Amino acid sequence: MNLLFSNDRRGVYPDSWYTATTIQLPECDPLRGDMRADLCVIGGGYTGLWAALQAAQDGRDVVLVDAQRVGFGASGRNGGQVGTGFNTAQSSLERKLGSQDARDLWEMAEAAKRQVLEFCQAYAPETDYRAGVIQAIWHERDTRASFEEADYLRLRFGYDQITPLDRAQISQVTGSQVFAGGLLDHGAGHLHPFRYAIALARVAKSAGVRIFEQSRVHRLTEGPPAIVHCDDGKIHAKDVIIATNGYGSGLHRRLSARVMPINNFMVATEPLGSLGSEILTQNHAVADDKFVVNYFRKSEDGRLLFGGGESYGYKFPSDITGLVRPAIERVYPQLKGIRIDHSWGGTLAITMSRLPFVARLAPNILCAAGYSGQGVALSGFVGRLLAQALVSDSPSLRLLDRLPTRPFPGGPALRSPLLALAMTWYATRDKLGL
């Protein structure tokens, strides 16, 4: 079973609210025949598009291939949250990696957010970038640790963008009574993720990147030159960047062992109408502190965009609305029975440590994947680093290459069942409030 085609039609974007509200680029032709390039980028999401754009701006001849279409995967389907840091608390990173590496990672993550904001301001105002992301905390016992982490960021890194919220305050800004407290991060933001991907592709093409869609890569021969084998053609490239995230299983053994695809699901309600004035009153995005995260925000046309629920096999569930609706109605009982106009799934990627896997797989082959829910900002920044590292030394890339990303246990046959067992346990804990 191939994740690229098990839940989607070939060359057709999913029926999401994102695709319904985006002016799409004309289709790019599939790759046919043999060609040469300085750089071949495999994958047309944020990582690949930023890598291709950076390399083209540096004067390199760049070919980008995608098995489906640009922005087709997680880059065009996610919650749109431009989060702060990595998917590991900054204080934990300092304990594990030491103060200097932790500080360097923090500065990378801050630069990643700036990169997204500056691109959207300059090239993609249609992404409707808005500041403010709330971490919503379900239980009183967990608020203290979250508030302490915010204090740590302020005192240790000078990050003064986080406002603690007590029960009354988070109720006021979210319109929900279920949360015990939270943190409002004014330095984070949210946007229309598919429009962002399409804008990146448009700018990359204008910079000279040759994009070929519906061009599945089924094999990579190490070189020099490296040879990228597609269904109907080959690219002989001085350098290769693999930017497939959750869709790259089989291209390289080391990548496949450390990056696990998982599926996540979203819905868009009908417009909220009069209820919209009491839900997310300041137009912030929200992500809660459950292990299987619920995340939500309002759309520009007054809908609730709500994500939650995961699956660990190849297929999406037949009733995505039925999977996500209970979480909506628990957070917002006033929306019980609301019509759902769009529902869709997407495949992202995680690692064992929840830190991205960034590596030099061969002297002229780099890869990055497994952003574990923090990819809207980090993936594009890492993509640029990959392109820069092919032409000059990059201390930042060497730091990312040192991050602990152990192989998943069980090998190819057992890793998915073992992960499903572990994740089901944590999801059960979420439901029981443990």
C-alpha positions as CSV (number, residue, x, y, z in Angstrom):
1,M,0.0,0.0,0.0
2,N,1.3,3.4,-1.0
3,L,0.4,6.4,1.2
4,L,0.7,8.7,-1.8
5,F,-2.4,7.2,-3.4
6,S,-4.2,5.2,-0.7
7,N,-6.4,8.1,0.3
8,D,-6.3,10.5,-2.6
9,R,-6.8,10.5,-6.3
10,R,-3.8,11.0,-8.5
11,G,-3.2,14.7,-9.2
12,V,-6.3,15.8,-7.4
13,Y,-6.2,18.0,-4.3
14,P,-8.4,16.9,-1.4
15,D,-11.8,18.4,-0.9
16,S,-10.8,20.6,2.0
17,W,-11.9,24.2,3.0
18,Y,-8.3,25.1,2.1
19,T,-8.5,24.0,-1.5
20,A,-12.0,25.4,-1.9
21,T,-10.7,28.9,-1.0
22,T,-7.4,29.0,-2.9
23,I,-6.7,30.0,-6.5
24,Q,-4.5,27.1,-7.6
25,L,-1.6,27.1,-10.0
26,P,-1.9,25.6,-13.4
27,E,-0.8,21.9,-13.3
28,C,2.9,21.3,-14.1
29,D,3.8,18.6,-16.6
30,P,5.1,15.2,-15.4
31,L,8.8,14.5,-15.9
32,R,9.4,12.6,-19.1
33,G,12.8,11.5,-20.3
34,D,16.2,12.3,-18.9
35,M,17.5,15.6,-17.7
36,R,20.4,17.1,-15.7
37,A,20.3,19.6,-12.9
38,D,22.6,21.1,-10.2
39,L,20.0,20.1,-7.6
40,C,17.0,17.8,-7.6
41,V,14.5,18.4,-4.8
42,I,12.1,15.5,-4.1
43,G,8.9,16.8,-2.6
44,G,6.8,19.9,-3.1
45,G,5.9,20.9,0.4
46,Y,7.3,23.7,2.5
47,T,10.7,22.0,3.0
48,G,11.2,21.3,-0.7
49,L,9.8,24.5,-2.0
50,W,12.0,26.6,0.3
51,A,15.1,24.5,-0.5
52,A,14.4,24.9,-4.3
53,L,13.7,28.6,-4.0
54,Q,16.9,29.3,-2.0
55,A,19.1,27.2,-4.4
56,A,17.6,29.0,-7.4
57,Q,18.2,32.4,-5.8
58,D,21.8,31.2,-5.3
59,G,22.1,30.7,-9.1
60,R,21.7,26.9,-9.2
61,D,19.8,25.0,-11.8
62,V,17.0,23.3,-9.8
63,V,14.5,20.6,-10.6
64,L,11.7,19.8,-8.2
65,V,9.5,16.7,-8.5
66,D,6.4,15.8,-6.6
67,A,4.5,12.5,-6.9
68,Q,1.2,14.4,-6.7
69,R,1.0,18.2,-6.8
70,V,2.9,21.0,-4.9
71,G,1.4,21.6,-1.5
72,F,-0.5,18.3,-1.8
73,G,0.6,16.7,1.5
74,A,0.7,18.1,5.0
75,S,1.8,21.5,3.8
76,G,-1.6,22.1,2.3
77,R,-3.7,20.3,4.9
78,N,-2.4,21.3,8.4
79,G,-3.9,23.5,11.1
80,G,-2.0,26.6,9.9
81,Q,-0.3,27.3,13.3
82,V,3.1,29.0,13.1
83,G,4.3,27.8,16.5
84,T,7.2,28.8,18.8
85,G,10.1,26.5,19.3
86,F,10.3,22.7,18.7
87,N,7.9,20.0,19.8
88,T,9.9,19.6,23.0
89,A,9.9,22.1,25.8
90,Q,12.9,24.5,25.6
91,S,13.9,23.7,29.2
92,S,14.0,20.0,28.3
93,L,16.2,20.7,25.3
94,E,18.7,22.6,27.5
95,R,18.8,19.7,30.0
96,K,19.4,17.2,27.2
97,L,21.6,19.1,24.8
98,G,23.4,21.8,26.9
99,S,22.9,25.5,27.1
100,Q,24.6,26.5,23.8
101,D,22.9,24.0,21.6
102,A,19.6,24.8,23.2
103,R,20.1,28.5,22.6
104,D,21.1,27.9,19.0
105,L,18.0,25.9,18.4
106,W,15.8,28.6,20.0
107,E,17.3,31.2,17.7
108,M,16.7,28.9,14.7
109,A,13.0,28.5,15.7
110,E,12.6,32.3,16.2
111,A,14.2,32.9,12.7
112,A,11.8,30.3,11.3
113,K,8.8,32.2,12.5
114,R,10.2,35.5,11.1
115,Q,10.9,33.8,7.7
116,V,7.2,32.8,7.4
117,L,5.9,36.2,8.5
118,E,8.2,38.2,6.2
119,F,7.4,35.9,3.2
120,C,3.7,36.3,3.7
121,Q,4.0,40.1,4.1
122,A,6.1,40.4,1.0
123,Y,4.6,37.8,-1.4
124,A,1.4,36.2,0.1
125,P,-0.9,38.6,1.9
126,E,-3.7,36.3,0.9
127,T,-2.5,33.8,3.6
128,D,-4.2,36.1,6.1
129,Y,-1.4,35.8,8.7
130,R,-2.7,36.6,12.2
131,A,-0.7,36.8,15.5
132,G,-1.6,34.8,18.6
133,V,-1.7,31.1,19.5
134,I,-3.1,29.8,22.8
135,Q,-2.0,26.7,24.5
136,A,-5.1,25.5,26.3
137,I,-4.6,23.5,29.5
138,W,-7.3,21.0,30.5
139,H,-6.4,20.4,34.1
140,E,-5.5,22.7,37.0
141,R,-2.7,20.4,38.0
142,D,-0.9,21.1,34.8
143,T,-1.1,24.9,34.7
144,R,1.8,25.5,37.1
145,A,4.4,23.7,34.9
146,S,3.2,25.6,31.8
147,F,3.4,28.9,33.6
148,E,6.9,28.0,34.8
149,E,8.0,27.2,31.3
150,A,6.8,30.6,30.2
151,D,8.8,32.2,33.0
152,Y,11.8,30.2,31.9
153,L,11.6,31.5,28.4
154,R,11.2,35.1,29.6
155,L,14.1,34.9,32.1
156,R,16.5,32.7,30.1
157,F,15.8,33.8,26.5
158,G,14.2,37.2,26.9
159,Y,11.0,35.9,25.3
160,D,8.3,38.2,26.8
161,Q,5.5,37.4,24.3
162,I,3.6,34.9,26.5
163,T,0.7,35.9,28.7
164,P,-0.6,33.4,31.3
165,L,-4.3,32.9,31.3
166,D,-6.4,31.8,34.3
167,R,-9.7,29.9,34.0
168,A,-11.8,33.0,33.5
169,Q,-9.4,34.6,31.0
170,I,-9.1,31.6,28.8
171,S,-12.8,31.2,28.9
172,Q,-13.2,34.7,27.7
173,V,-10.8,34.5,24.8
174,T,-11.8,31.0,23.6
175,G,-15.5,31.0,24.4
176,S,-15.2,27.6,26.0
177,Q,-15.7,26.7,29.7
178,V,-13.6,23.5,29.7
179,F,-10.1,24.7,30.1
180,A,-8.4,25.3,33.5
181,G,-5.9,27.9,32.1
182,G,-3.5,28.5,29.3
183,L,-0.8,30.5,27.7
184,L,-1.3,33.1,24.9
185,D,1.7,33.4,22.7
186,H,1.6,36.7,20.9
187,G,4.9,35.8,19.1
188,A,3.3,32.8,17.3
189,G,0.6,33.0,14.6
190,H,-1.6,31.3,12.2
191,L,-2.3,31.4,8.4
192,H,-4.0,29.7,5.5
193,P,-1.5,26.9,4.9
194,F,-2.4,25.9,1.4
195,R,-2.2,29.5,0.1
196,Y,1.2,29.7,1.7
197,A,2.3,26.6,-0.2
198,I,0.9,27.8,-3.5
199,A,2.6,31.2,-3.0
200,L,5.9,29.4,-2.4
201,A,5.5,27.4,-5.6
202,R,4.7,30.5,-7.6
203,V,7.7,32.4,-6.3
204,A,10.0,29.4,-6.8
205,K,8.8,29.1,-10.4
206,S,9.5,32.7,-11.0
207,A,13.0,32.3,-9.6
208,G,13.6,29.6,-12.3
209,V,12.8,26.3,-10.5
210,R,11.6,23.7,-12.9
211,I,8.6,21.9,-11.2
212,F,7.3,18.6,-12.4
213,E,4.1,17.2,-10.8
214,Q,2.7,13.7,-10.8
215,S,6.3,12.5,-11.0
216,R,6.8,9.8,-8.4
217,V,10.3,8.9,-7.4
218,H,10.6,5.2,-6.8
219,R,14.4,4.9,-6.5
220,L,17.5,7.0,-5.8
221,T,20.9,6.0,-7.0
222,E,23.8,7.5,-5.1
223,G,26.4,9.3,-7.2
224,P,28.1,11.5,-8.3
225,P,26.0,12.4,-10.0
226,A,23.0,11.1,-8.1
227,I,20.2,9.7,-10.2
228,V,16.6,10.3,-9.3
229,H,14.4,7.6,-11.0
230,C,10.8,8.7,-11.6
231,D,8.1,6.7,-13.3
232,D,8.8,8.1,-16.8
233,G,12.2,9.8,-16.5
234,K,15.4,10.4,-14.6
235,I,17.3,13.3,-13.2
236,H,21.1,13.3,-13.1
237,A,21.8,15.7,-10.3
238,K,25.0,17.0,-8.6
239,D,23.0,17.2,-5.4
240,V,19.7,15.9,-4.1
241,I,17.4,17.0,-1.2
242,I,14.8,14.5,0.0
243,A,11.9,16.5,1.4
244,T,9.1,14.0,1.4
245,N,8.2,14.1,5.1
246,G,5.6,11.3,5.7
247,Y,5.6,10.1,2.2
248,G,9.3,9.1,1.8
249,S,9.3,5.5,3.0
250,G,11.6,3.4,0.9
251,L,13.8,6.1,-0.6
252,H,16.5,5.6,2.0
253,R,16.9,3.0,4.8
254,R,18.1,5.5,7.4
255,L,15.3,7.9,6.7
256,S,12.6,5.2,6.7
257,A,13.8,3.9,10.1
258,R,13.5,7.2,11.9
259,V,10.5,8.9,10.4
260,M,7.0,7.5,11.0
261,P,3.9,8.7,9.0
262,I,0.7,9.3,11.0
263,N,-2.6,10.6,9.8
264,N,-4.5,13.5,11.3
265,F,-7.9,14.9,10.5
266,M,-9.7,18.3,10.2
267,V,-13.1,19.6,9.6
268,A,-14.6,23.0,8.7
269,T,-18.1,23.8,10.1
270,E,-20.7,25.8,8.4
271,P,-20.3,29.6,9.2
272,L,-20.9,30.1,12.9
273,G,-23.3,33.0,12.4
274,S,-24.4,34.7,15.7
275,L,-22.3,32.2,17.7
276,G,-19.2,33.5,16.1
277,S,-19.1,36.5,18.3
278,E,-18.6,34.4,21.5
279,I,-16.1,31.9,20.0
280,L,-12.4,32.8,19.7
281,T,-13.2,36.5,20.4
282,Q,-9.7,37.8,19.5
283,N,-9.2,35.5,16.5
284,H,-6.3,33.5,18.0
285,A,-5.6,29.9,17.2
286,V,-5.7,27.2,19.9
287,A,-3.9,24.0,20.5
288,D,-4.6,22.0,23.7
289,D,-2.3,20.0,25.9
290,K,-3.7,16.5,25.2
291,F,-1.2,13.9,23.9
292,V,-3.4,13.6,20.8
293,V,-3.8,17.3,20.3
294,N,-7.0,19.2,19.4
295,Y,-6.3,22.4,17.5
296,F,-8.7,25.0,16.1
297,R,-9.2,28.5,14.9
298,K,-11.7,30.6,13.0
299,S,-11.6,31.0,9.2
300,E,-11.9,34.2,7.4
301,D,-15.5,33.4,6.5
302,G,-16.5,32.7,10.1
303,R,-16.3,28.9,10.2
304,L,-14.6,26.9,12.9
305,L,-11.6,24.9,11.6
306,F,-11.1,22.1,14.0
307,G,-8.4,19.3,13.9
308,G,-8.0,16.2,16.1
309,G,-7.8,12.5,16.1
310,E,-5.1,10.3,14.6
311,S,-4.7,7.0,12.8
312,Y,-1.6,5.0,12.3
313,G,-2.4,2.7,9.3
314,Y,-2.5,3.6,5.7
315,K,-6.2,4.4,5.3
316,F,-8.2,7.3,6.5
317,P,-11.4,6.5,8.4
318,S,-14.6,6.4,6.4
319,D,-16.3,9.0,8.6
320,I,-13.9,11.8,9.4
321,T,-16.7,14.0,10.6
322,G,-17.8,11.4,13.1
323,L,-14.3,11.1,14.4
324,V,-13.7,14.8,15.0
325,R,-17.2,16.0,16.0
326,P,-17.2,14.7,19.6
327,A,-14.1,16.8,20.3
328,I,-15.7,19.9,18.9
329,E,-18.8,19.3,21.0
330,R,-16.8,18.7,24.1
331,V,-15.0,22.0,23.8
332,Y,-18.0,23.9,22.4
333,P,-21.3,22.3,23.6
334,Q,-23.1,25.2,22.0
335,L,-22.1,23.8,18.6
336,K,-23.8,20.4,19.1
337,G,-25.2,19.2,15.8
338,I,-23.6,22.0,13.7
339,R,-23.3,21.2,10.1
340,I,-19.8,20.1,8.8
341,D,-19.1,21.4,5.3
342,H,-15.7,20.0,4.7
343,S,-13.7,17.1,6.3
344,W,-10.3,15.9,5.3
345,G,-7.3,14.0,6.4
346,G,-3.6,14.4,6.0
347,T,-0.3,12.5,6.5
348,L,2.4,14.1,8.6
349,A,5.5,12.6,10.2
350,I,6.9,12.1,13.6
351,T,10.2,10.9,15.1
352,M,10.8,9.1,18.4
353,S,12.2,12.2,20.0
354,R,9.6,14.6,18.3
355,L,12.6,16.5,17.0
356,P,13.1,16.7,13.2
357,F,15.3,14.2,11.5
358,V,17.8,16.2,9.4
359,A,20.8,14.4,8.0
360,R,23.4,14.1,5.3
361,L,22.7,10.7,3.9
362,A,25.6,10.8,1.4
363,P,28.1,13.6,0.5
364,N,25.6,15.1,-2.0
365,I,22.3,13.9,-0.5
366,L,20.5,15.7,2.3
367,C,17.1,15.1,3.9
368,A,14.8,16.6,6.5
369,A,11.5,15.2,7.8
370,G,9.5,14.5,11.0
371,Y,8.7,17.9,12.3
372,S,6.1,16.3,14.6
373,G,3.4,19.0,14.4
374,Q,5.8,22.0,14.4
375,G,6.4,22.1,10.6
376,V,4.7,25.2,9.4
377,A,7.6,27.4,10.5
378,L,10.5,24.9,11.0
379,S,10.2,23.0,7.7
380,G,10.7,26.0,5.5
381,F,13.7,27.3,7.5
382,V,15.3,23.8,7.4
383,G,14.7,23.7,3.7
384,R,16.7,26.9,3.2
385,L,19.5,25.5,5.5
386,L,19.6,22.3,3.3
387,A,20.1,24.3,0.2
388,Q,22.8,26.5,1.7
389,A,24.6,23.6,3.2
390,L,25.2,22.1,-0.2
391,V,27.4,25.0,-1.2
392,S,29.0,26.1,2.1
393,D,29.5,24.8,5.7
394,S,26.5,25.2,7.9
395,P,26.9,25.0,11.7
396,S,23.2,25.1,12.0
397,L,22.7,22.0,9.8
398,R,25.4,20.2,11.7
399,L,23.6,21.0,15.0
400,L,20.3,19.6,13.5
401,D,22.2,16.5,12.3
402,R,23.2,15.9,16.0
403,L,19.7,15.9,17.3
404,P,18.7,12.6,18.9
405,T,16.4,10.7,16.5
406,R,16.6,7.0,17.3
407,P,15.1,4.4,14.9
408,F,11.6,3.3,15.7
409,P,11.6,-0.1,17.4
410,G,10.2,-3.1,15.5
411,G,11.7,-2.4,12.1
412,P,9.4,-2.0,9.0
413,A,7.0,-4.8,9.9
414,L,6.3,-3.9,13.5
415,R,6.9,-0.2,14.0
416,S,3.3,0.8,12.9
417,P,1.6,-1.7,15.2
418,L,3.8,-0.8,18.1
419,L,3.2,2.9,17.6
420,A,-0.5,2.3,17.3
421,L,-0.5,0.4,20.6
422,A,1.4,3.2,22.4
423,M,-0.6,6.0,20.9
424,T,-3.9,4.3,21.7
425,W,-2.8,4.1,25.3
426,Y,-2.1,7.8,25.5
427,A,-5.3,8.6,23.7
428,T,-7.2,6.5,26.3
429,R,-5.4,8.5,29.0
430,D,-6.6,11.7,27.3
431,K,-10.2,10.5,27.4
432,L,-10.0,9.4,31.0
433,G,-8.4,12.7,32.0
434,L,-5.4,11.0,33.5
